């Protein structure tokens, strides 16, 4: 389990670094609106790393309980973002839609990696 924890933590760090580079490229290319949405996705690495740590602390290294706890925490947090996305779509707020979609897409990528390891 320890090796998989380290692999996930390394994935989170390297993926966050890739997002930072992508943001810098977008800013250089004058794509500030897109960069803001990607930056929101970048923040998800911090949020999900915190949830990962909280689940690990609560359950120890017991694999089944750990995975279940991580998903519970993730569902609690993403519920608000899904509601924010629906509200933004309802009000035609294109920038907010782009930001909320970026958050949720990033979380989906992170969860896929998590599920492949745990």
PyMOL commands that place a pseudoatom at each C-alpha (Angstrom):
pseudoatom trace, name=CA, resn=UNK, resi=1, chain=A, elem=C, hetatm=0, pos=[0.000, 0.000, 0.000]
pseudoatom trace, name=CA, resn=UNK, resi=2, chain=A, elem=C, hetatm=0, pos=[2.846, 2.382, 0.809]
pseudoatom trace, name=CA, resn=UNK, resi=3, chain=A, elem=C, hetatm=0, pos=[4.153, 2.210, -2.767]
pseudoatom trace, name=CA, resn=UNK, resi=4, chain=A, elem=C, hetatm=0, pos=[0.720, 3.019, -4.169]
pseudoatom trace, name=CA, resn=UNK, resi=5, chain=A, elem=C, hetatm=0, pos=[0.362, 5.961, -1.794]
pseudoatom trace, name=CA, resn=UNK, resi=6, chain=A, elem=C, hetatm=0, pos=[3.696, 7.308, -3.009]
pseudoatom trace, name=CA, resn=UNK, resi=7, chain=A, elem=C, hetatm=0, pos=[2.702, 6.729, -6.639]
pseudoatom trace, name=CA, resn=UNK, resi=8, chain=A, elem=C, hetatm=0, pos=[-0.529, 8.666, -6.148]
pseudoatom trace, name=CA, resn=UNK, resi=9, chain=A, elem=C, hetatm=0, pos=[1.266, 11.516, -4.388]
pseudoatom trace, name=CA, resn=UNK, resi=10, chain=A, elem=C, hetatm=0, pos=[3.829, 11.682, -7.216]
pseudoatom trace, name=CA, resn=UNK, resi=11, chain=A, elem=C, hetatm=0, pos=[1.009, 11.686, -9.770]
pseudoatom trace, name=CA, resn=UNK, resi=12, chain=A, elem=C, hetatm=0, pos=[-0.650, 14.596, -7.986]
pseudoatom trace, name=CA, resn=UNK, resi=13, chain=A, elem=C, hetatm=0, pos=[2.571, 16.640, -7.890]
pseudoatom trace, name=CA, resn=UNK, resi=14, chain=A, elem=C, hetatm=0, pos=[3.503, 16.001, -11.521]
pseudoatom trace, name=CA, resn=UNK, resi=15, chain=A, elem=C, hetatm=0, pos=[-0.029, 16.618, -12.801]
pseudoatom trace, name=CA, resn=UNK, resi=16, chain=A, elem=C, hetatm=0, pos=[-0.244, 19.896, -10.889]
pseudoatom trace, name=CA, resn=UNK, resi=17, chain=A, elem=C, hetatm=0, pos=[3.078, 20.964, -12.380]
pseudoatom trace, name=CA, resn=UNK, resi=18, chain=A, elem=C, hetatm=0, pos=[1.780, 20.173, -15.888]
pseudoatom trace, name=CA, resn=UNK, resi=19, chain=A, elem=C, hetatm=0, pos=[-1.285, 22.342, -15.239]
pseudoatom trace, name=CA, resn=UNK, resi=20, chain=A, elem=C, hetatm=0, pos=[0.951, 25.198, -14.071]
pseudoatom trace, name=CA, resn=UNK, resi=21, chain=A, elem=C, hetatm=0, pos=[2.929, 24.994, -17.304]
pseudoatom trace, name=CA, resn=UNK, resi=22, chain=A, elem=C, hetatm=0, pos=[-0.280, 24.921, -19.334]
pseudoatom trace, name=CA, resn=UNK, resi=23, chain=A, elem=C, hetatm=0, pos=[-1.543, 28.028, -17.518]
pseudoatom trace, name=CA, resn=UNK, resi=24, chain=A, elem=C, hetatm=0, pos=[1.716, 29.860, -18.229]
pseudoatom trace, name=CA, resn=UNK, resi=25, chain=A, elem=C, hetatm=0, pos=[1.436, 28.980, -21.931]
pseudoatom trace, name=CA, resn=UNK, resi=26, chain=A, elem=C, hetatm=0, pos=[-2.156, 30.196, -22.079]
pseudoatom trace, name=CA, resn=UNK, resi=27, chain=A, elem=C, hetatm=0, pos=[-1.270, 33.481, -20.421]
pseudoatom trace, name=CA, resn=UNK, resi=28, chain=A, elem=C, hetatm=0, pos=[1.627, 33.992, -22.861]
pseudoatom trace, name=CA, resn=UNK, resi=29, chain=A, elem=C, hetatm=0, pos=[-0.776, 33.269, -25.730]
pseudoatom trace, name=CA, resn=UNK, resi=30, chain=A, elem=C, hetatm=0, pos=[-3.277, 35.838, -24.448]
pseudoatom trace, name=CA, resn=UNK, resi=31, chain=A, elem=C, hetatm=0, pos=[-5.855, 33.238, -23.423]
pseudoatom trace, name=CA, resn=UNK, resi=32, chain=A, elem=C, hetatm=0, pos=[-6.541, 34.603, -19.927]
pseudoatom trace, name=CA, resn=UNK, resi=33, chain=A, elem=C, hetatm=0, pos=[-10.128, 33.299, -19.713]
pseudoatom trace, name=CA, resn=UNK, resi=34, chain=A, elem=C, hetatm=0, pos=[-9.044, 29.753, -20.476]
pseudoatom trace, name=CA, resn=UNK, resi=35, chain=A, elem=C, hetatm=0, pos=[-6.131, 30.109, -18.065]
pseudoatom trace, name=CA, resn=UNK, resi=36, chain=A, elem=C, hetatm=0, pos=[-8.568, 31.030, -15.249]
pseudoatom trace, name=CA, resn=UNK, resi=37, chain=A, elem=C, hetatm=0, pos=[-10.542, 27.848, -15.872]
pseudoatom trace, name=CA, resn=UNK, resi=38, chain=A, elem=C, hetatm=0, pos=[-7.394, 25.708, -15.911]
pseudoatom trace, name=CA, resn=UNK, resi=39, chain=A, elem=C, hetatm=0, pos=[-6.237, 27.451, -12.711]
pseudoatom trace, name=CA, resn=UNK, resi=40, chain=A, elem=C, hetatm=0, pos=[-9.486, 26.344, -11.063]
pseudoatom trace, name=CA, resn=UNK, resi=41, chain=A, elem=C, hetatm=0, pos=[-8.640, 22.801, -12.138]
pseudoatom trace, name=CA, resn=UNK, resi=42, chain=A, elem=C, hetatm=0, pos=[-5.142, 23.219, -10.713]
pseudoatom trace, name=CA, resn=UNK, resi=43, chain=A, elem=C, hetatm=0, pos=[-6.657, 24.052, -7.344]
pseudoatom trace, name=CA, resn=UNK, resi=44, chain=A, elem=C, hetatm=0, pos=[-8.374, 20.669, -7.366]
pseudoatom trace, name=CA, resn=UNK, resi=45, chain=A, elem=C, hetatm=0, pos=[-5.016, 18.967, -6.917]
pseudoatom trace, name=CA, resn=UNK, resi=46, chain=A, elem=C, hetatm=0, pos=[-4.646, 20.743, -3.576]
pseudoatom trace, name=CA, resn=UNK, resi=47, chain=A, elem=C, hetatm=0, pos=[-8.214, 19.960, -2.561]
pseudoatom trace, name=CA, resn=UNK, resi=48, chain=A, elem=C, hetatm=0, pos=[-8.006, 16.303, -3.542]
pseudoatom trace, name=CA, resn=UNK, resi=49, chain=A, elem=C, hetatm=0, pos=[-4.593, 15.910, -1.913]
pseudoatom trace, name=CA, resn=UNK, resi=50, chain=A, elem=C, hetatm=0, pos=[-6.137, 17.196, 1.310]
pseudoatom trace, name=CA, resn=UNK, resi=51, chain=A, elem=C, hetatm=0, pos=[-9.044, 14.745, 0.978]
pseudoatom trace, name=CA, resn=UNK, resi=52, chain=A, elem=C, hetatm=0, pos=[-6.591, 11.924, 0.270]
pseudoatom trace, name=CA, resn=UNK, resi=53, chain=A, elem=C, hetatm=0, pos=[-4.671, 12.804, 3.432]
pseudoatom trace, name=CA, resn=UNK, resi=54, chain=A, elem=C, hetatm=0, pos=[-7.844, 13.067, 5.497]
pseudoatom trace, name=CA, resn=UNK, resi=55, chain=A, elem=C, hetatm=0, pos=[-9.075, 9.661, 4.315]
pseudoatom trace, name=CA, resn=UNK, resi=56, chain=A, elem=C, hetatm=0, pos=[-5.692, 8.105, 5.009]
pseudoatom trace, name=CA, resn=UNK, resi=57, chain=A, elem=C, hetatm=0, pos=[-5.505, 9.659, 8.471]
pseudoatom trace, name=CA, resn=UNK, resi=58, chain=A, elem=C, hetatm=0, pos=[-9.017, 8.546, 9.363]
pseudoatom trace, name=CA, resn=UNK, resi=59, chain=A, elem=C, hetatm=0, pos=[-8.693, 4.956, 8.168]
pseudoatom trace, name=CA, resn=UNK, resi=60, chain=A, elem=C, hetatm=0, pos=[-4.976, 4.233, 8.312]
pseudoatom trace, name=CA, resn=UNK, resi=61, chain=A, elem=C, hetatm=0, pos=[-3.706, 2.010, 5.568]
pseudoatom trace, name=CA, resn=UNK, resi=62, chain=A, elem=C, hetatm=0, pos=[-6.707, -0.313, 5.550]
pseudoatom trace, name=CA, resn=UNK, resi=63, chain=A, elem=C, hetatm=0, pos=[-7.369, -0.406, 1.849]
pseudoatom trace, name=CA, resn=UNK, resi=64, chain=A, elem=C, hetatm=0, pos=[-11.130, -0.966, 1.683]
pseudoatom trace, name=CA, resn=UNK, resi=65, chain=A, elem=C, hetatm=0, pos=[-12.078, 1.595, 4.295]
pseudoatom trace, name=CA, resn=UNK, resi=66, chain=A, elem=C, hetatm=0, pos=[-9.575, 4.070, 2.897]
pseudoatom trace, name=CA, resn=UNK, resi=67, chain=A, elem=C, hetatm=0, pos=[-10.987, 3.945, -0.623]
pseudoatom trace, name=CA, resn=UNK, resi=68, chain=A, elem=C, hetatm=0, pos=[-14.560, 4.196, 0.639]
pseudoatom trace, name=CA, resn=UNK, resi=69, chain=A, elem=C, hetatm=0, pos=[-13.700, 7.192, 2.861]
pseudoatom trace, name=CA, resn=UNK, resi=70, chain=A, elem=C, hetatm=0, pos=[-11.923, 8.995, 0.017]
pseudoatom trace, name=CA, resn=UNK, resi=71, chain=A, elem=C, hetatm=0, pos=[-14.980, 8.594, -2.216]
pseudoatom trace, name=CA, resn=UNK, resi=72, chain=A, elem=C, hetatm=0, pos=[-17.334, 9.798, 0.517]
pseudoatom trace, name=CA, resn=UNK, resi=73, chain=A, elem=C, hetatm=0, pos=[-15.248, 12.927, 1.057]
pseudoatom trace, name=CA, resn=UNK, resi=74, chain=A, elem=C, hetatm=0, pos=[-14.977, 13.500, -2.702]
pseudoatom trace, name=CA, resn=UNK, resi=75, chain=A, elem=C, hetatm=0, pos=[-18.748, 13.169, -3.165]
pseudoatom trace, name=CA, resn=UNK, resi=76, chain=A, elem=C, hetatm=0, pos=[-19.414, 15.651, -0.364]
pseudoatom trace, name=CA, resn=UNK, resi=77, chain=A, elem=C, hetatm=0, pos=[-17.137, 18.259, -1.923]
pseudoatom trace, name=CA, resn=UNK, resi=78, chain=A, elem=C, hetatm=0, pos=[-18.085, 17.798, -5.563]
pseudoatom trace, name=CA, resn=UNK, resi=79, chain=A, elem=C, hetatm=0, pos=[-21.805, 17.996, -4.837]
pseudoatom trace, name=CA, resn=UNK, resi=80, chain=A, elem=C, hetatm=0, pos=[-21.477, 21.752, -4.354]
pseudoatom trace, name=CA, resn=UNK, resi=81, chain=A, elem=C, hetatm=0, pos=[-19.516, 22.151, -7.573]
pseudoatom trace, name=CA, resn=UNK, resi=82, chain=A, elem=C, hetatm=0, pos=[-22.134, 20.234, -9.535]
pseudoatom trace, name=CA, resn=UNK, resi=83, chain=A, elem=C, hetatm=0, pos=[-24.846, 22.519, -8.157]
pseudoatom trace, name=CA, resn=UNK, resi=84, chain=A, elem=C, hetatm=0, pos=[-22.716, 25.563, -9.039]
pseudoatom trace, name=CA, resn=UNK, resi=85, chain=A, elem=C, hetatm=0, pos=[-22.355, 24.249, -12.591]
pseudoatom trace, name=CA, resn=UNK, resi=86, chain=A, elem=C, hetatm=0, pos=[-26.105, 23.762, -12.931]
pseudoatom trace, name=CA, resn=UNK, resi=87, chain=A, elem=C, hetatm=0, pos=[-26.769, 27.285, -11.655]
pseudoatom trace, name=CA, resn=UNK, resi=88, chain=A, elem=C, hetatm=0, pos=[-24.190, 28.775, -14.026]
pseudoatom trace, name=CA, resn=UNK, resi=89, chain=A, elem=C, hetatm=0, pos=[-25.719, 26.923, -16.971]
pseudoatom trace, name=CA, resn=UNK, resi=90, chain=A, elem=C, hetatm=0, pos=[-29.188, 28.093, -15.963]
pseudoatom trace, name=CA, resn=UNK, resi=91, chain=A, elem=C, hetatm=0, pos=[-28.029, 31.727, -15.846]
pseudoatom trace, name=CA, resn=UNK, resi=92, chain=A, elem=C, hetatm=0, pos=[-25.951, 31.534, -19.013]
pseudoatom trace, name=CA, resn=UNK, resi=93, chain=A, elem=C, hetatm=0, pos=[-22.705, 32.393, -17.210]
pseudoatom trace, name=CA, resn=UNK, resi=94, chain=A, elem=C, hetatm=0, pos=[-20.207, 30.965, -19.704]
pseudoatom trace, name=CA, resn=UNK, resi=95, chain=A, elem=C, hetatm=0, pos=[-17.088, 31.795, -17.663]
pseudoatom trace, name=CA, resn=UNK, resi=96, chain=A, elem=C, hetatm=0, pos=[-18.483, 30.172, -14.505]
pseudoatom trace, name=CA, resn=UNK, resi=97, chain=A, elem=C, hetatm=0, pos=[-19.543, 27.125, -16.543]
pseudoatom trace, name=CA, resn=UNK, resi=98, chain=A, elem=C, hetatm=0, pos=[-16.006, 26.797, -17.895]
pseudoatom trace, name=CA, resn=UNK, resi=99, chain=A, elem=C, hetatm=0, pos=[-14.527, 27.059, -14.384]
pseudoatom trace, name=CA, resn=UNK, resi=100, chain=A, elem=C, hetatm=0, pos=[-16.890, 24.536, -12.795]
pseudoatom trace, name=CA, resn=UNK, resi=101, chain=A, elem=C, hetatm=0, pos=[-16.412, 22.103, -15.685]
pseudoatom trace, name=CA, resn=UNK, resi=102, chain=A, elem=C, hetatm=0, pos=[-12.649, 22.388, -15.291]
pseudoatom trace, name=CA, resn=UNK, resi=103, chain=A, elem=C, hetatm=0, pos=[-12.915, 21.569, -11.597]
pseudoatom trace, name=CA, resn=UNK, resi=104, chain=A, elem=C, hetatm=0, pos=[-15.124, 18.547, -12.164]
pseudoatom trace, name=CA, resn=UNK, resi=105, chain=A, elem=C, hetatm=0, pos=[-13.079, 17.222, -15.096]
pseudoatom trace, name=CA, resn=UNK, resi=106, chain=A, elem=C, hetatm=0, pos=[-9.886, 17.485, -13.075]
pseudoatom trace, name=CA, resn=UNK, resi=107, chain=A, elem=C, hetatm=0, pos=[-11.486, 15.671, -10.150]
pseudoatom trace, name=CA, resn=UNK, resi=108, chain=A, elem=C, hetatm=0, pos=[-12.638, 12.899, -12.520]
pseudoatom trace, name=CA, resn=UNK, resi=109, chain=A, elem=C, hetatm=0, pos=[-9.055, 12.487, -13.783]
pseudoatom trace, name=CA, resn=UNK, resi=110, chain=A, elem=C, hetatm=0, pos=[-7.737, 12.322, -10.221]
pseudoatom trace, name=CA, resn=UNK, resi=111, chain=A, elem=C, hetatm=0, pos=[-10.375, 9.805, -9.152]
pseudoatom trace, name=CA, resn=UNK, resi=112, chain=A, elem=C, hetatm=0, pos=[-9.618, 7.586, -12.158]
pseudoatom trace, name=CA, resn=UNK, resi=113, chain=A, elem=C, hetatm=0, pos=[-5.974, 7.495, -11.083]
pseudoatom trace, name=CA, resn=UNK, resi=114, chain=A, elem=C, hetatm=0, pos=[-6.950, 6.867, -7.469]
pseudoatom trace, name=CA, resn=UNK, resi=115, chain=A, elem=C, hetatm=0, pos=[-9.277, 4.026, -8.467]
pseudoatom trace, name=CA, resn=UNK, resi=116, chain=A, elem=C, hetatm=0, pos=[-6.584, 2.432, -10.634]
pseudoatom trace, name=CA, resn=UNK, resi=117, chain=A, elem=C, hetatm=0, pos=[-4.314, 2.259, -7.603]
pseudoatom trace, name=CA, resn=UNK, resi=118, chain=A, elem=C, hetatm=0, pos=[-6.743, 1.533, -4.778]
for i in range(1, 118): cmd.bond("trace and resi %d" % i, "trace and resi %d" % (i + 1))
show_as sticks, trace
zoom trace
